[in-house]
Amino acid sequence: MRRLVWRAAELVGSTPETATARTLRLRVPGWPGHLAGQHVDVRLTAEDGYSTQRSYSLAGPADGEYVELTVEDVPDGEVSPYLTEIMEAGDQVEIRGPVGGWFVWRAENERPVLLVAGGSGIVPLMAMIRTRRQAGSRAPFRLVYSLRGPDGAYYADELRRPDPGLDVSFLYTRTVPEGASRPAGRIMLADLAEGGWPAGHAPDCFVCGPTGFVEAAADLLLVLGHAPERIRTERFGPTGG
Ligand SMILES: Cc1cc2nc3c(=O)[nH]c(=O)nc-3n(C[C@H](O)[C@H](O)[C@H](O)COP(=O)(O)OP(=O)(O)OC[C@H]3O[C@@H](n4cnc5c(N)ncnc54)[C@H](O)[C@@H]3O)c2cc1C
């Protein structure tokens, strides 16, 4: 197994995704490449030598020495406010990775795929969507994306653009757009029955988001008859320390 080393990562650009999240484009000389679904550890070191690290998913396919992360600002958090608000082009952090070998999708896989995202859990799933598009894969994808309200969607324009073979359904837990037929509420059986694949299609299911969301969604998939070995989960609980 390759030993993971810390590498310098310089911010070369950033894009706001929502009022509270931004995508960071970092240049990481020596980056070995990665697979869709993997994450990195990001380490910040203060002038007095104190350092702390957190995990962040890679938001796009391998792209030479560039990587993209999308970070949600956790109020009073130690690391995310720096990444979302303070870090400027030219500033550096350290990155270690790629990490994770189970929660990954490879473009040569042609099976149907069901992606289930809760909030910032969309990030590694977006890497899978982008990898599929870039590779010209014909694997049929469905995404069920649960978020608080329409303003909270990451990658909103990209997800609304036609992408043949990708079906996207949004569901809102707190605020719904005018005229929406589904009332606000947490993910339910019907959301996955309608927005996902029948279990008989044996899709590979990738579920990512806050721990409670992931557990609820994975349980619903089991109720719908999906085989446990086809359900892969990634929990965005607190990390680091
Ligand atoms: C594999 C993995 C991938 C991840 N990928 C992403 C990603 O792509 N984008 C992203 O924004 N985050 C991601 N996270 C979460 C991220 O690692 C941090 O936990 C998050 O950014 C908060 O760090 P912080 O230093 O700002 O807050 P901290 O200083 O660690 O915590 C501040 C307070 O917020 C609470 N808290 C911390 N993290 C969370 C959380 N995730 N949800 C709810 N409460 C929390 C803490 O318990 C504490 O009370 C991922 C986590 C994992 C395990």
The ligand as a Gaussian input file, in Angstrom:
#p B3LYP/6-31G(d) Opt

LIG

0 1
 C      -14.865000      11.180000       5.052000
 C      -15.358000      12.584000       5.335000
 C      -15.498000      13.472000       4.287000
 C      -15.958000      14.769000       4.536000
 N      -16.143000      15.599000       3.464000
 C      -16.623000      16.836000       3.661000
 C      -16.870000      17.702000       2.540000
 O      -16.673000      17.335000       1.368000
 N      -17.344000      18.948000       2.807000
 C      -17.582000      19.391000       4.089000
 O      -18.003000      20.539000       4.253000
 N      -17.361000      18.582000       5.165000
 C      -16.885000      17.328000       4.969000
 N      -16.642000      16.525000       6.062000
 C      -16.779000      17.097000       7.432000
 C      -15.439000      17.772000       7.822000
 O      -14.438000      16.769000       7.983000
 C      -15.488000      18.540000       9.145000
 O      -16.025000      17.710000      10.148000
 C      -16.293000      19.845000       9.061000
 O      -15.773000      20.702000       8.046000
 C      -16.270000      20.594000      10.413000
 O      -14.940000      20.909000      10.769000
 P      -14.626000      22.203000      11.653000
 O      -13.196000      22.129000      12.040000
 O      -15.089000      23.446000      10.950000
 O      -15.561000      22.042000      12.923000
 P      -15.101000      21.434000      14.349000
 O      -14.225000      22.432000      15.044000
 O      -14.567000      20.052000      14.139000
 O      -16.497000      21.305000      15.074000
 C      -17.261000      22.453000      15.531000
 C      -18.601000      21.991000      16.062000
 O      -19.407000      21.500000      14.984000
 C      -19.708000      20.112000      15.142000
 N      -19.468000      19.482000      13.848000
 C      -18.285000      19.234000      13.277000
 N      -18.426000      18.670000      12.078000
 C      -19.739000      18.558000      11.882000
 C      -20.492000      18.031000      10.836000
 N      -19.928000      17.487000       9.714000
 N      -21.833000      18.072000      10.947000
 C      -22.405000      18.598000      12.059000
 N      -21.727000      19.107000      13.096000
 C      -20.409000      19.086000      13.008000
 C      -18.718000      19.605000      16.173000
 O      -19.235000      18.504000      16.899000
 C      -18.492000      20.815000      17.038000
 O      -19.535000      20.947000      17.956000
 C      -16.236000      15.200000       5.845000
 C      -16.079000      14.297000       6.903000
 C      -15.667000      13.000000       6.655000
 C      -15.534000      12.038000       7.807000

